[in-house]
Amino acid sequence: MAGGAISGALFYGALGLVADIPYVRTIVTVIAAAWLVVSLGWHAVGHTSVPFGRHAVQANRGLARRGALGLVYFGALLGMGVFTEMASPLVIGGAWLSIAWGMHWGMSYGLGFGVARSMPAFRGAIAGPEGLSIHLPEKMIRRRNQFSARAMGVSVSAVLLGLLLFV
């Protein structure tokens, strides 16, 4: 979990440094707003496949099982989020917002994202092999399309879009 939090904070914080380049913040703010509209629509309609979402791309199992170094690799991959399959277009939206709102937002977002994304792996490590099911990915995809998950996605997309446009 610490690897996910640290890599998320570093990755999204580094994206936020791009905001200091002249004119980039304005251009990326427009792109982020457009992406949040896409995200809002995606959640409202109930899609399960994220555009540009790296469908079915997961961690390299061989690398992830290499002791402490494997744990760091797996945590870092989870913390960044954009290099594996995504559950929501809000992951990409967070990257755009990190560029638009700067390093402090990026680090804060990355820290929270990394911890949240690492929690299922942390629970699985504690539960052991008996607590895991081969049907877990299927359950996660079905959960994406539940009304409560869709309503949360619409709400978060709308709030972020409002903040981006009116604050």
C-alpha positions as CSV (number, residue, x, y, z in Angstrom):
1,M,0.0,0.0,0.0
2,A,2.9,2.4,0.7
3,G,4.3,1.7,-2.7
4,G,1.0,2.6,-4.3
5,A,0.7,5.8,-2.3
6,I,4.3,6.9,-2.9
7,S,4.3,6.2,-6.6
8,G,0.8,7.8,-7.1
9,A,2.0,11.0,-5.3
10,L,5.2,11.1,-7.3
11,F,3.6,10.3,-10.7
12,Y,0.7,12.7,-10.5
13,G,2.8,15.3,-8.7
14,A,5.3,15.1,-11.6
15,L,2.4,15.6,-14.1
16,G,1.5,18.7,-12.1
17,L,4.9,20.2,-12.8
18,V,3.9,20.5,-16.4
19,A,1.3,23.2,-15.3
20,D,4.2,25.6,-14.8
21,I,5.0,25.6,-18.6
22,P,3.5,28.8,-20.1
23,Y,0.0,28.3,-21.7
24,V,-0.1,24.6,-20.9
25,R,-2.4,25.1,-17.9
26,T,-5.0,26.8,-20.1
27,I,-4.9,24.2,-22.9
28,V,-5.0,21.3,-20.5
29,T,-7.9,22.8,-18.5
30,V,-9.9,22.7,-21.7
31,I,-8.9,19.1,-22.4
32,A,-9.7,18.2,-18.7
33,A,-13.1,19.8,-19.0
34,A,-13.9,17.9,-22.2
35,W,-12.6,14.6,-20.6
36,L,-14.9,15.2,-17.6
37,V,-17.9,15.6,-19.9
38,V,-16.9,12.3,-21.5
39,S,-16.6,10.7,-18.0
40,L,-19.9,12.1,-16.9
41,G,-21.6,10.6,-20.0
42,W,-19.7,7.3,-19.6
43,H,-21.0,6.9,-16.1
44,A,-24.5,8.1,-16.9
45,V,-24.9,5.5,-19.8
46,G,-23.2,2.7,-17.8
47,H,-20.4,1.7,-20.1
48,T,-17.8,-0.8,-18.7
49,S,-15.0,-0.4,-21.1
50,V,-12.9,2.8,-20.5
51,P,-11.8,4.8,-23.5
52,F,-8.0,4.5,-23.7
53,G,-8.3,2.3,-20.6
54,R,-5.6,-0.3,-21.4
55,H,-8.3,-3.1,-21.4
56,A,-7.0,-6.4,-19.9
57,V,-3.5,-5.1,-19.2
58,Q,-2.4,-6.2,-15.8
59,A,0.8,-6.4,-13.9
60,N,3.6,-8.8,-15.0
61,R,3.0,-11.7,-12.7
62,G,6.6,-12.9,-12.8
63,L,7.9,-9.4,-11.7
64,A,5.2,-9.0,-9.1
65,R,6.3,-12.2,-7.3
66,R,9.9,-11.3,-6.9
67,G,10.0,-10.6,-3.2
68,A,10.4,-7.1,-1.9
69,L,11.3,-5.7,-5.4
70,G,8.1,-7.3,-6.8
71,L,6.0,-5.7,-4.1
72,V,7.5,-2.3,-5.0
73,Y,6.8,-2.9,-8.7
74,F,3.3,-4.0,-8.1
75,G,2.6,-1.1,-5.7
76,A,4.0,1.4,-8.1
77,L,1.9,0.1,-11.0
78,L,-1.2,0.2,-8.9
79,G,-0.4,3.7,-7.6
80,M,0.0,5.2,-11.0
81,G,-3.1,3.5,-12.4
82,V,-2.9,4.7,-16.0
83,F,-0.7,1.8,-17.1
84,T,-3.1,-1.0,-16.3
85,E,-6.8,-1.6,-16.9
86,M,-9.0,1.2,-15.5
87,A,-12.4,1.0,-13.8
88,S,-13.4,4.6,-14.7
89,P,-12.4,7.4,-17.1
90,L,-12.0,9.5,-14.0
91,V,-8.5,7.9,-13.7
92,I,-7.4,9.7,-16.9
93,G,-9.4,12.7,-15.7
94,G,-7.3,12.8,-12.5
95,A,-4.1,12.9,-14.7
96,W,-5.5,15.8,-16.8
97,L,-6.5,17.6,-13.6
98,S,-3.1,17.0,-12.1
99,I,-1.6,18.9,-15.1
100,A,-4.3,21.6,-15.0
101,W,-4.2,22.2,-11.3
102,G,-0.5,21.8,-10.6
103,M,1.9,19.8,-8.4
104,H,0.1,20.1,-5.1
105,W,-3.2,18.8,-6.5
106,G,-1.3,16.1,-8.3
107,M,0.5,14.9,-5.3
108,S,-2.7,14.9,-3.2
109,Y,-4.7,13.1,-5.8
110,G,-1.9,10.6,-6.4
111,L,-1.6,9.8,-2.7
112,G,-5.3,9.2,-2.3
113,F,-5.6,7.3,-5.6
114,G,-2.6,5.1,-4.8
115,V,-3.9,4.1,-1.3
116,A,-7.4,3.5,-2.7
117,R,-6.2,1.4,-5.6
118,S,-3.9,-0.6,-3.4
119,M,-6.6,-1.5,-0.9
120,P,-8.0,-4.6,-2.7
121,A,-4.5,-6.0,-3.1
122,F,-3.8,-5.3,0.6
123,R,-7.0,-7.1,1.6
124,G,-6.1,-10.0,-0.7
125,A,-2.6,-10.3,0.9
126,I,-4.2,-10.4,4.4
127,A,-6.9,-12.9,3.4
128,G,-4.4,-15.2,1.7
129,P,-5.2,-17.5,-1.2
130,E,-8.4,-18.8,0.4
131,G,-9.9,-15.3,0.3
132,L,-9.3,-14.8,-3.4
133,S,-11.6,-16.0,-6.2
134,I,-10.9,-16.4,-9.9
135,H,-14.3,-14.7,-10.4
136,L,-13.1,-11.4,-8.8
137,P,-12.4,-9.6,-12.1
138,E,-15.8,-10.5,-13.4
139,K,-17.4,-9.2,-10.1
140,M,-15.5,-5.9,-10.4
141,I,-16.7,-5.3,-14.0
142,R,-20.3,-6.1,-13.0
143,R,-19.9,-3.7,-10.0
144,R,-18.9,-0.9,-12.4
145,N,-22.3,-1.0,-13.9
146,Q,-24.3,-1.0,-10.7
147,F,-26.5,2.1,-10.3
148,S,-24.7,3.2,-7.1
149,A,-21.3,3.1,-8.8
150,R,-22.7,4.9,-11.9
151,A,-24.3,7.6,-9.7
152,M,-21.1,8.1,-7.8
153,G,-19.2,8.5,-11.1
154,V,-21.7,11.0,-12.4
155,S,-21.5,12.9,-9.2
156,V,-17.7,13.1,-9.0
157,S,-17.5,14.0,-12.7
158,A,-20.0,16.8,-12.3
159,V,-18.4,18.2,-9.2
160,L,-14.9,18.2,-10.7
161,L,-16.3,19.7,-13.9
162,G,-18.0,22.4,-11.9
163,L,-14.8,23.1,-9.9
164,L,-12.7,23.2,-13.0
165,L,-15.0,25.6,-14.8
166,F,-16.3,27.9,-12.0
167,V,-13.5,28.1,-9.4
